[in-house]
Amino acid sequence: MEANQRRCLSVAVVILTLLVLALPWMTGGRSATAEAALILLVSLAGGVGLWSERRVHVRPLGILAVVLAGTSALLSIYPDRAIQALLLLGSYIMACALARRSSAVGSWARRVLLAAIGLTGIGLMAIALLHRWRGNDGGLYANVLIGPFGYPNAMAAFLLLAAGAAFTYARLVQRAIGRWSSWCVGIAFLAGIALTRSRGALLGGCVGVLVWVLFGAGRSFRSARTRAAIGAGVLLAGVAGSIFWPHLLAVIPGGGADTSLIWRARILEWTLDMIRGHPWLGVGPGGFPVALNHYQRVAYTTGENPHNLLLQIGAEYGLPLLVMVLFWLARLLWRAWDLQWLSDRMDSGFPVLLSTLVAFAVHSLVDMTSAFPALLFTAAVLFGIASADVPSPLSRNRTLPSWAWNIPLVCIVCATATFGITRYYAQSFLDTAEVASAFGDEQTARRDYEWALRLNPLSFRARERLAHSLARVQYPAEPLRLAEEAVAIAPEDANTHFLAGEMAAAAGQWVRAEDSFRVAAAQAPFAQLRFHAGLVESAAKAEHPLAVQRAYEAAIASFPIERVVSDYGRCISPGDRYRLAQISRTAALAYDDNDPRRVTANDQAAQLSQPDPRGICTNHGVPGHTSPETVILSFWKEIENGNLAGAAQYLVPEARDDLKRMGRELPLIAKVLWVYSLVGNEDNVTINYEVEIFRPRSSGEHRCAVSRLAFSPSGWFLQSLPRLFTSPC
């Protein structure tokens, strides 16, 4: 290899190393900054590292895979997510190619990349242990390792990869102290996996150890038929197990009570339905969470992916591409099983790397590792290092001269950089606009929303936020136009039809709003209760009582009361309890006075609108702070008793001075009657509720109040003093 080629590959290795070190710290690579950095830097590394190649080998199957993926993206049900998914997929493939090329040229690149993965794992584990000792955020994962990923299964997946990197590095380092240190670090990573309590990682680790043992004893299987039978059996067992394992675990005594297993079994069943409905090109890259709404049959059972990477590929890209992926994996395992070749490469650490990748693959069949770009990027780098030891029959592949490769390479790098930069700044404008909107600066917010939409015309979020901002200042025509554009871009996304209904309702066009809400509820009847709520309210405004009754009964059928008020429903969508109470009040008016359904609906509304004392996803916290509603009740109780010091303990420290200054302006007696709405999640909520207040020399009056609360390790706290309005809710 020429010196110029070595220098170019060195630059590429440096870029890959920096990404390996930094990407996991950015919430596992899920932040907009992390994804932009990954796309831009990997495209830059690819342009530099592959520019000096004299001849590039072209594989027909690779070209076919690119055509299939591109066609699937063009026909995607959600174009915005399709572009981002393709950019990330291209980054993983490029990182794998660069790691393979660099490792094949020199062992120094292999050692640098492995050491970077190991060092990142050490840092992540140290911080995760510190946070665990402090109780993390006090939520569901207070006593497990989550690190910057915020999810124990993702943390376990990275530790699995880091352990493989450490054990492989121990095979490459010359000095004894380096080998022993690497072994100790790898064992510490395995202990960290146990602290995450990830069953998927434990299963993957066991399979990885089994693969390593088989490779160590592989000399007993010299027959080609034996190798073929074992390879086919392992592959079929892995694919079948990845599909049916939740069903098998669910029938184990006690296993049916595991909500996670029940959830996974349902998701996998609907994923198979999705594949049967779109067998050739899938629903499009990144389109799984949108398409799942069409197949969902139980409320609050949805997800970003099916927790199964193979089925996700089949659902998003189609069965032909899934078959090609399985073929490539089987081909790699087949070549790796060649004992003559393996015996010459035992010292390279390849068996350990292969076992690590198999363990990660098994984990990816049962957990949502594909949702974290840092995990797939790290796995791609390790895959590239491992595949560098696999001889490839390049003589069967056609080659291109450098000029025929460099020109498309420049075009690809420029296009990738353009998409990456524009999408990153579009997300930045979205973030600044939402901050401005939260502080009441609507003019700045609208300007930033418009810039975000210019930079990413396919962004639904930017179009939705801009439409809402314009609707608040009484511009009916422009919000309707934006909503219609959203429907035209992604007509199979129920959220676009819901936005069209919202904007029509804001303009007072209730019949039009009713039609849009009806489409949203029909497309995704089990996805979100707000689709049904919008239909009930708009039909009531349009004075269509029969439509109100049908919509309300459909809402109750899709979202049964017992499901809504369950602990699971409280965790997934805590505001649905009060939303169901609101539409019950509306629907009661649509029934005749002597209709028993009117009484039932009113009773349900009265019951559901009472403050829920349970926590959201967790009851962690000091007494009185375990739920947002409990904090509100306790705060007003202390105000009624005249105990400002007691009321102050329910406020965040920075808001307690406001209570001292405004204590005299608060009502002497305030009784919380019922909750109108709750918007938020397990970390932050905004609650609208009705109170009855009594002031000196005045009778009681009903007023609407708004409180914003945030969750901390000590429980829920009011972020500011409640805001009282002059009218009821």
Secondary structure, DSSP 8 states (H G I E B T S, - for coil): --HHHHHHHHHHHHHHHHHHHHGGGTGGGTSHHHHHHHHHHHHHHHHHHHHT-SEEEE-HHHHHHHHHHHHHHHT-S-HHHHHHHHHHHHHHHHHHHHHHHHHHH-HHHHHHHHHHHHHHHHHHHHHHHHHHHHTTTSSTTTTS--GGGTSHHHHHHHHHHHHHHHHHHHHH--SHHHHHHHHHHHHHHHHHHHHHT-HHHHHHHHHHHHHHHHHHTGGG---HHHHHHHHHHHHHHHHHHHHHHHHHHHTSTTGGG-HHHHHHHHHHHHHHHHHHHSTTT-S-TT-HHHHHHHH--STT---SS-S-HHHHHHHHH-HHHHHHHHHHHHHHHHHHT-HHHHHTSGGGTHHHHHHHHHHHHHHHTTS-GGG-HHHHHHHHHHHHHHHTTS---GGGSEEEEHHHHHHHHHHHHHHHHHHHHHHHHHHHHHHHHHHHHHTT-HHHHHHHHHHHHHH-TT-HHHHHHHHHHHHHTT--HHHHHHHHHHHHH-TT-HHHHHHHHHHHHHTT-HHHHHHHHHHHHHH-TTT-HHHHHHHHHHHHHTT-HHHHHHHHHHHHHHS-HHHHSSHHHHHH-TTHHHHHHHHHHHHHTTS-TT-HHHHHHHHHHHHHTS---S-SS---SSTT-SSHHHHHHHHHHHHHTT-HHHHHTTB-GGGHHHHHHHGGGS-SEEEEEEEEEEEE-SSEEEEEEEEEEE-TTS--EEEEEEEEEEEETTEEEESS--EE-SS--
